[in-house]
Amino acid sequence: MADQKSITFMIDGRQVTTAAGTLVIDAAKQQGIEIPSFCYYPGLTLQAACRMCLVEVEKMPKLQTACTLVATDGMVVKTATPTVHKARKDMIEFLLSNHPLDCPVCDKGGECELQDMTFRYGLDKTRFVEEKFHLPEEKWSPLVYYDRPRCILCYRCVRVCDEGMDVKALGVGVRGVHSLILPNRQGELACEECGMCIDICPVGALTSGTYRYQTRPWEMNYFGDPCTHCSNGCKTTLSVRNNEIMRANNRDHSGINGEFSCAKGRFAFDFTSHADRIRQPLVRRNGSLEPASWEDALEEVSRRLKQVRETHGPSAIGVIGSNHTTNEENYLLNRFARVTLGTNNLDHHRTADYVGLAAALGLRARDSLATMSDVYNSGAVFLIANDPNNQNPLVAWQIRANVRHHQARVYVLNGRPSKIHRQANIVAEVPKGAEAQALHWLATGDGQFDSSTTESLVRLKAALDSEKNVVVIFGASIQGAAIRDLVSFAARFSDNTKFMALGDYANSRGASDLALLPDRLPGYAPLSDSAERARYSKLWGGDISEKPGLTAREMMEAAVAGRLKALYVVGANPVKTFKASAAGRIAGLELLVVQDMFLTETAQQADVVLPAASTYEKEGTLTNTAGEVQMTHRALDPQGPRSDFDLLRILSHQLAMLGVGTPIRLRTPEAAFDEIRQHVPGYDLSVANLLAGGAEQASASCNAPQPSYEPPAGAVFSSEDYLFTSGTLGGYCSKLISTNEAKEKPWGSSPSTQSWWHR
């Protein structure tokens, strides 16, 4: 007997049991029966505008729209009768009555839903002979173009912008046959430039400024990669032709982000072919950087690293890693620094206190870390000290979708305005930077605020006390003791509480998990843990010092002061990030080596610059801010640069030949990942799922709670990027920075007056 919450009905002669409230179009899809539609889109409100999904239902006198028809017990539905076929064919005839027959030049050719339906239903003539409208194509922004005659008024773009993005940049103007889609400014868009409207459009009415009139879908190869920009790990499908990325999207909905992608994921890929890209090594000769061969550059690096090590000792060498490089490269850099060079002066720009969260949760971290799916499915979201709409757009999308689909409650503790506050049930506004003190008040009752702030905190606390299945999300300013207060306060919530620390960049979490840290080993084991230190010493073939090294900020200060003699920088720009150098060369350094894609402020001061491959040009894995690991694939041939993995491996061999350390025997990223899976706690993940394009959550955690852990002063901070910036990399994404929104810099010192979403 079927469950009371289920219903059973017939569709095309099949008996189907599905959840009560399911639409007929969705129930059919679950059975592999396609009911065509143009206006219907899962997750958006129902429109019933295109009438393509008409079906026959017994005992109903007229055809019904499957996209608005709720399946009921005992219903009998037919989707492929002659009457249904004729009705759909007639609807296509109506749609084509004013649609230009320009498929050979339309960007949607080969991917157009209207084209597919026209072929399927065999429409070869029309009764409409009136002259069609001819209107010029409109450029709404450098990224979005609109061709009015192609539009079939399905309103998908309007709904996804309104409901999904909460931007409301598109609307419908005029009426009847003259209806058209209008942007929110006179003739142009003022929005987040996410491009969702382009991908969701079933025809070629909305087209991409990066892809239009460039190529055809069947001429490209496709690679599914995690986005290389922010820390959310959205999957983006790169469309590649002649070793050049032509576009990026996620139309197959196969990643953790479903259909979502922000402006960076969809449009910020052209840095790979930027004219300023470094293509061959540079060595400083007579005061200036000059091109050199790979052999000369690598020999220079290994020889001079050995010289500094022998003259000043390993502690005079510092290594600064990246939150963009892969897990495998971070793992090798860890081994290269601690064993080959013999230094624990190893760090990176930490954009969230992942160590503090792992320490506060201890072994509970395995069950208490939230995924992106958890944000969508939770009963409530508690957001602290972050603007996810600008810094973590997938998190913001998941929160909005959860509110829309599941009526989740959202509670916010924040010191700055954010568009996500529109979704909140309660917003406790505190002075900017006072979120940690407010958490301490919530956890202990200690502290003083003005009456208005205290009242809002009291309301927030009372509301959260009755919540269950809460996902707690917090930004970079919540660290150390504040995380312990947060975990203590969250213990009051019912059922399953999960946590997510929000970092900035594609592998910010992976850089911490794989221990680009001066006092930790992979998996967050402290250097003082003799058993773990001995295990890694044996695995890596060299002794690891127990003494913690310098943080990245301390290394830059020591380099300026002359206490540090050599600095090896991989995929980072510490001169700009830590603002630690005076004009000109960094005083006191005898050797500065930089592996990077561009001549950053740091690379301009280097003695040797080694051109590195981008994420889209190499194999490996990345860990997003939720701990979800995904594989990245080599979509492009880097044409000169080499992967950081290969550079570190080669240098270890060259140094070993000079009598420094032992060579790294791992030859491929796959071999390195196998070693990570075997030896790094929390990374024993399913390779099969990763190879299939899925994500696996890692749960690196401390073996026991460490309530006294505090990150070093100034070690953890956010760059506070927004939708149109991404550290150093964002400046080389020409399409992204060409938008009006990027030029306006929508939030900063005065977001309430500068943000376009307030207009």
BASETI-506279 format. One line per 5 residues: number of its first residue (from 1); their letters; for each residue y, x, z of C-alpha. Coordinates in steps of 0.5 Angstrom, whole numbers. Layout:
residues N
NUM> a> Y:X:Z | ...
end
This chain:
residues 759
1> madqk> 0:0:0 | 7:3:-2 | 12:5:4 | 17:0:5 | 22:4:3
6> sitfm> 19:5:-4 | 18:0:-10 | 13:-1:-15 | 15:-3:-22 | 13:-2:-29
11> idgrq> 16:2:-35 | 13:2:-42 | 7:0:-39 | 6:5:-33 | 6:3:-26
16> vttaa> 12:7:-22 | 13:8:-15 | 20:11:-13 | 25:10:-7 | 28:4:-6
21> gtlvi> 35:4:-10 | 33:9:-15 | 37:7:-22 | 32:6:-28 | 35:12:-32
26> daakq> 33:16:-26 | 26:13:-25 | 24:14:-32 | 26:21:-32 | 22:22:-27
31> qgiei> 16:20:-31 | 18:24:-37 | 21:18:-41 | 28:20:-44 | 33:14:-44
36> psfcy> 39:17:-48 | 46:17:-45 | 53:20:-46 | 57:17:-40 | 52:18:-35
41> ypglt> 51:24:-31 | 47:25:-24 | 52:25:-18 | 58:22:-21 | 60:15:-21
46> lqaac> 57:10:-26 | 61:8:-32 | 57:4:-37 | 62:6:-42 | 57:9:-48
51> rmclv> 52:3:-48 | 47:8:-50 | 42:7:-45 | 40:0:-46 | 33:-3:-44
56> evekm> 30:-9:-44 | 28:-12:-38 | 23:-18:-37 | 26:-25:-35 | 33:-22:-37
61> pklqt> 36:-25:-43 | 40:-19:-45 | 39:-12:-46 | 41:-8:-39 | 44:-1:-38
66> actlv> 39:3:-35 | 45:8:-32 | 47:2:-27 | 41:-2:-26 | 37:-1:-20
71> atdgm> 30:-1:-20 | 27:-7:-16 | 20:-9:-14 | 16:-12:-20 | 21:-11:-25
76> vvkta> 18:-10:-32 | 22:-5:-36 | 21:-3:-44 | 25:3:-47 | 23:4:-54
81> tptvh> 22:-3:-57 | 25:-5:-64 | 31:-9:-61 | 33:-3:-56 | 32:2:-62
86> karkd> 37:-2:-66 | 42:-3:-61 | 42:5:-60 | 43:6:-67 | 49:1:-67
91> miefl> 52:4:-61 | 52:11:-65 | 55:8:-71 | 61:5:-67 | 62:12:-64
96> lsnhp> 61:16:-71 | 67:11:-73 | 72:15:-72 | 68:22:-70 | 70:27:-75
101> ldcpv> 64:30:-79 | 65:37:-77 | 59:39:-74 | 59:46:-78 | 65:48:-75
106> cdkgg> 65:45:-68 | 63:49:-62 | 58:44:-60 | 54:44:-66 | 47:45:-64
111> ecelq> 48:43:-57 | 51:37:-58 | 48:30:-55 | 51:26:-60 | 49:30:-66
116> dmtfr> 42:30:-63 | 42:22:-62 | 44:22:-69 | 38:26:-72 | 34:22:-67
121> ygldk> 36:15:-69 | 37:17:-77 | 44:14:-78 | 45:15:-85 | 50:10:-87
126> trfve> 56:6:-84 | 59:0:-85 | 66:3:-82 | 70:5:-88 | 77:5:-85
131> ekfhl> 81:12:-85 | 79:16:-79 | 85:19:-74 | 87:26:-75 | 90:29:-70
136> peekw> 91:37:-68 | 87:40:-63 | 91:41:-57 | 91:48:-52 | 91:45:-45
141> splvy> 91:52:-42 | 88:59:-45 | 81:57:-43 | 81:49:-45 | 82:46:-51
146> ydrpr> 82:39:-53 | 80:36:-60 | 82:28:-59 | 78:26:-65 | 72:28:-63
151> cilcy> 72:25:-56 | 68:19:-55 | 71:17:-48 | 65:18:-44 | 70:20:-38
156> rcvrv> 65:25:-35 | 71:30:-35 | 75:26:-31 | 70:24:-26 | 68:31:-25
161> cdegm> 75:34:-24 | 76:28:-19 | 70:27:-16 | 66:34:-16 | 72:38:-16
166> dvkal> 77:34:-12 | 83:36:-17 | 84:30:-21 | 87:34:-27 | 85:29:-32
171> gvgvr> 86:22:-33 | 86:17:-39 | 92:14:-43 | 94:9:-47 | 88:3:-48
176> gvhsl> 83:1:-53 | 81:5:-59 | 88:9:-58 | 85:11:-51 | 85:19:-50
181> ilpnr> 84:24:-44 | 91:27:-42 | 92:33:-37 | 96:32:-31 | 102:36:-34
186> qgela> 106:35:-40 | 101:38:-45 | 98:43:-41 | 93:43:-35 | 95:45:-28
191> ceecg> 88:46:-24 | 83:51:-22 | 81:52:-29 | 73:52:-27 | 71:49:-34
196> mcidi> 67:44:-31 | 70:39:-36 | 68:44:-42 | 60:44:-40 | 60:37:-38
201> cpvga> 63:34:-45 | 57:32:-49 | 61:33:-55 | 66:38:-58 | 72:35:-55
206> ltsgt> 73:40:-50 | 72:47:-52 | 72:54:-49 | 78:59:-50 | 73:65:-49
211> yryqt> 68:62:-54 | 71:57:-59 | 70:59:-67 | 66:66:-65 | 59:64:-66
216> rpwem> 53:59:-66 | 48:58:-60 | 42:60:-64 | 45:67:-66 | 45:69:-58
221> nyfgd> 41:71:-53 | 41:68:-46 | 40:72:-39 | 41:68:-33 | 44:73:-28
226> pcthc> 48:72:-21 | 55:72:-22 | 58:79:-20 | 65:76:-17 | 65:72:-10
231> sngck> 59:72:-5 | 56:65:-6 | 51:68:-12 | 52:62:-17 | 47:63:-23
236> ttlsv> 51:64:-29 | 47:64:-36 | 50:70:-40 | 50:68:-48 | 50:75:-51
241> rnnei> 51:77:-59 | 52:84:-61 | 52:87:-54 | 58:83:-53 | 58:77:-48
246> mrann> 61:71:-52 | 61:66:-46 | 58:64:-39 | 56:58:-36 | 50:54:-33
251> rdhsg> 48:48:-37 | 41:49:-35 | 43:47:-28 | 37:52:-26 | 41:56:-20
256> ingef> 43:55:-13 | 49:52:-16 | 46:47:-20 | 52:45:-25 | 57:48:-21
261> scakg> 61:54:-24 | 68:57:-22 | 73:60:-26 | 71:67:-25 | 63:65:-26
266> rfafd> 65:62:-33 | 71:66:-36 | 71:73:-32 | 66:77:-36 | 70:80:-41
271> ftsha> 71:86:-36 | 65:89:-39 | 68:90:-46 | 75:92:-43 | 79:98:-47
276> drirq> 80:102:-40 | 73:102:-39 | 70:109:-37 | 65:111:-42 | 64:118:-41
281> plvrr> 64:123:-34 | 71:126:-33 | 72:133:-29 | 78:135:-26 | 80:141:-30
286> ngsle> 87:145:-29 | 90:139:-25 | 88:133:-30 | 81:129:-31 | 78:131:-37
291> paswe> 72:129:-41 | 66:132:-40 | 58:132:-41 | 53:129:-37 | 50:135:-35
296> dalee> 57:139:-33 | 59:133:-29 | 53:132:-25 | 52:140:-24 | 59:140:-22
301> vsrrl> 58:135:-17 | 51:138:-14 | 54:145:-14 | 60:143:-10 | 56:138:-5
306> kqvre> 52:144:-3 | 58:148:-2 | 61:143:2 | 55:142:6 | 53:149:7
311> thgps> 61:151:9 | 63:145:14 | 56:142:15 | 53:135:13 | 58:131:18
316> aigvi> 64:134:14 | 61:129:8 | 63:122:8 | 60:116:3 | 63:110:2
321> gsnht> 59:105:-2 | 60:98:-5 | 59:91:-4 | 58:90:-12 | 52:95:-13
326> tneen> 45:92:-12 | 40:92:-6 | 36:97:-9 | 42:102:-11 | 45:101:-3
331> yllnr> 38:102:-1 | 38:109:-5 | 45:111:-3 | 43:110:5 | 37:115:3
336> farvt> 42:119:-1 | 47:120:5 | 42:120:11 | 37:125:8 | 39:128:2
341> lgtnn> 46:130:5 | 44:129:12 | 50:125:14 | 51:118:18 | 58:118:15
346> ldhhr> 56:112:11 | 60:105:10 | 63:100:6 | 68:95:6 | 65:90:11
351> tadyv> 68:83:9 | 64:79:14 | 61:81:21 | 54:80:19 | 51:85:24
356> glaaa> 55:81:29 | 51:75:27 | 44:78:27 | 46:81:34 | 48:74:37
361> lglra> 42:71:34 | 36:76:34 | 30:74:32 | 32:67:32 | 36:69:25
366> rdsla> 30:68:21 | 30:60:22 | 38:60:24 | 41:62:17 | 44:57:13
371> tmsdv> 42:57:5 | 47:53:0 | 42:48:0 | 43:47:7 | 50:46:6
376> ynsga> 49:40:1 | 44:37:6 | 46:38:13 | 49:32:17 | 55:35:19
381> vflia> 59:42:17 | 63:46:22 | 68:50:18 | 72:56:22 | 77:60:19
386> ndpnn> 76:60:12 | 79:57:6 | 72:56:2 | 76:53:-4 | 79:59:-6
391> qnplv> 75:64:-3 | 68:61:-3 | 68:56:-9 | 61:54:-9 | 61:53:-1
396> awqir> 67:48:-2 | 63:44:-8 | 57:43:-3 | 61:41:2 | 65:36:-2
401> anvrh> 58:34:-6 | 55:33:1 | 61:28:3 | 60:24:-3 | 53:23:-3
406> hqarv> 51:24:4 | 57:22:8 | 57:28:12 | 62:29:17 | 66:35:16
411> yvlng> 70:39:22 | 75:44:21 | 78:49:26 | 83:53:22 | 90:57:22
416> rpski> 92:56:15 | 92:50:10 | 86:49:5 | 84:43:0 | 78:42:4
421> hrqan> 81:39:9 | 82:33:5 | 74:32:6 | 75:33:14 | 74:28:19
426> ivaev> 77:32:24 | 82:38:23 | 84:42:29 | 90:46:27 | 91:53:31
431> pkgae> 96:58:30 | 94:63:24 | 89:68:27 | 88:64:33 | 81:61:31
436> aqalh> 77:66:35 | 81:64:42 | 80:57:40 | 72:58:40 | 73:62:46
441> wlatg> 76:56:49 | 71:51:46 | 65:55:49 | 68:57:56 | 74:53:57
446> dgqfd> 78:59:58 | 85:60:55 | 91:56:54 | 94:53:48 | 100:48:47
451> sstte> 99:41:48 | 98:39:41 | 93:44:39 | 89:43:46 | 89:35:44
456> slvrl> 86:37:37 | 81:42:40 | 78:36:45 | 77:31:40 | 74:37:36
461> kaald> 69:38:42 | 68:31:43 | 66:29:36 | 61:36:35 | 58:34:42
466> seknv> 54:28:38 | 53:31:32 | 46:34:30 | 43:38:24 | 50:42:24
471> vvifg> 51:48:19 | 57:52:22 | 61:56:17 | 66:62:19 | 70:67:16
476> asiqg> 71:74:17 | 76:74:23 | 70:71:27 | 67:77:29 | 63:80:35
481> aaird> 65:76:41 | 68:71:37 | 61:70:34 | 57:70:41 | 62:64:43
486> lvsfa> 61:61:37 | 53:61:38 | 54:59:45 | 58:53:43 | 53:51:38
491> arfsd> 47:51:43 | 50:44:45 | 49:41:38 | 43:37:37 | 37:39:33
496> ntkfm> 37:44:28 | 44:48:28 | 44:54:22 | 50:59:21 | 53:62:15
501> algdy> 58:68:15 | 62:68:9 | 64:75:6 | 68:76:0 | 64:79:-6
506> ansrg> 57:79:-10 | 53:83:-5 | 57:84:1 | 51:81:5 | 46:86:1
511> asdla> 50:92:3 | 50:90:11 | 43:88:10 | 41:95:7 | 45:98:12
516> llpdr> 51:101:8 | 53:102:16 | 55:108:20 | 50:106:26 | 45:102:23
521> lpgya> 38:102:19 | 36:97:14 | 34:91:17 | 40:92:22 | 36:97:27
526> plsds> 41:101:31 | 40:108:30 | 39:109:37 | 32:106:36 | 28:112:36
531> aerar> 21:108:33 | 25:105:27 | 29:112:26 | 22:116:26 | 19:110:21
536> ysklw> 25:111:16 | 25:119:17 | 18:119:15 | 19:114:9 | 25:118:6
541> ggdis> 22:125:7 | 27:128:12 | 30:127:19 | 35:122:21 | 41:124:26
546> ekpgl> 41:119:32 | 49:120:32 | 53:114:29 | 58:116:23 | 65:114:21
551> tarem> 67:108:19 | 70:107:12 | 77:107:15 | 76:113:20 | 73:117:14
556> meaav> 79:115:10 | 84:117:16 | 79:124:17 | 80:125:9 | 88:125:10
561> agrlk> 88:129:16 | 83:134:13 | 77:133:18 | 73:130:12 | 72:135:7
566> alyvv> 68:131:2 | 68:124:0 | 63:121:-5 | 65:114:-7 | 60:109:-10
571> ganpv> 63:102:-13 | 69:102:-8 | 77:103:-8 | 78:105:-1 | 85:108:-3
576> ktfka> 87:101:-4 | 83:97:0 | 84:101:7 | 91:104:5 | 90:111:8
581> saagr> 92:116:3 | 99:118:2 | 102:119:-5 | 98:124:-10 | 91:127:-8
586> iagle> 88:126:-1 | 90:131:3 | 84:136:6 | 79:134:1 | 75:139:-2
591> llvvq> 71:134:-7 | 72:127:-8 | 67:124:-13 | 67:117:-15 | 62:113:-19
596> dmflt> 66:107:-22 | 67:103:-28 | 75:104:-28 | 80:109:-26 | 82:106:-20
601> etaqq> 87:108:-15 | 81:112:-12 | 78:115:-18 | 85:117:-21 | 85:122:-15
606> advvl> 78:124:-16 | 75:131:-18 | 69:128:-22 | 69:121:-24 | 62:118:-26
611> paast> 62:112:-31 | 58:107:-28 | 54:101:-31 | 56:94:-29 | 52:88:-25
616> yekeg> 51:85:-32 | 48:92:-35 | 43:93:-30 | 36:91:-27 | 36:89:-19
621> tltnt> 37:84:-14 | 43:81:-10 | 44:78:-4 | 49:72:-3 | 53:71:3
626> agevq> 47:66:5 | 42:71:5 | 39:68:-2 | 36:74:-6 | 36:73:-14
631> mthra> 35:78:-19 | 40:81:-24 | 38:82:-31 | 40:87:-36 | 44:83:-41
636> ldpqg> 48:89:-44 | 47:96:-46 | 52:100:-42 | 54:104:-48 | 55:111:-44
641> prsdf> 55:109:-37 | 49:109:-33 | 47:105:-27 | 48:107:-20 | 41:107:-19
646> dllri> 40:113:-24 | 46:117:-22 | 43:117:-15 | 36:119:-17 | 38:124:-21
651> lshql> 43:127:-16 | 38:128:-11 | 33:132:-16 | 39:136:-18 | 41:138:-10
656> amlgv> 33:139:-9 | 33:144:-14 | 39:147:-10 | 35:147:-4 | 39:141:-1
661> gtpir> 34:135:1 | 28:132:-2 | 28:128:-9 | 28:121:-9 | 21:119:-12
666> lrtpe> 23:112:-14 | 24:112:-21 | 26:104:-22 | 29:99:-19 | 23:95:-19
671> aafde> 19:100:-15 | 25:101:-10 | 25:93:-9 | 17:94:-7 | 19:99:-2
676> irqhv> 24:94:1 | 20:89:1 | 15:93:5 | 19:96:10 | 26:92:11
681> pgydl> 25:87:16 | 26:80:13 | 26:82:6 | 18:81:5 | 20:76:-1
686> svanl> 16:72:-6 | 17:76:-13 | 14:70:-17 | 20:66:-15 | 25:71:-16
691> lagga> 22:73:-23 | 22:65:-25 | 30:65:-24 | 29:62:-17 | 32:65:-10
696> eqasa> 29:67:-4 | 32:67:3 | 32:74:7 | 33:74:14 | 34:81:16
701> scnap> 36:81:24 | 36:85:30 | 29:85:34 | 33:83:40 | 40:80:42
706> qpsye> 45:85:43 | 50:81:47 | 55:87:47 | 56:88:40 | 63:89:37
711> ppaga> 65:92:30 | 69:98:30 | 77:96:30 | 79:94:23 | 72:95:20
716> vfsse> 71:88:18 | 76:84:14 | 77:80:8 | 81:81:2 | 83:74:2
721> dylft> 82:74:-6 | 83:67:-9 | 80:63:-15 | 83:68:-20 | 82:75:-17
726> sgtlg> 76:79:-15 | 78:85:-12 | 79:91:-17 | 75:88:-22 | 79:81:-23
731> gycsk> 85:85:-26 | 80:87:-32 | 78:80:-33 | 84:78:-39 | 82:71:-40
736> listn> 82:70:-32 | 89:73:-31 | 92:70:-37 | 92:63:-34 | 99:60:-31
741> eakek> 95:59:-24 | 93:66:-24 | 100:68:-25 | 103:63:-20 | 98:66:-15
746> pwgss> 97:59:-11 | 96:61:-4 | 99:67:0 | 105:67:5 | 106:60:4
751> pstqs> 101:56:1 | 103:49:3 | 109:50:-2 | 106:55:-7 | 99:51:-9
756> wwhr> 99:47:-15 | 94:43:-12 | 99:40:-7 | 104:38:-13
end
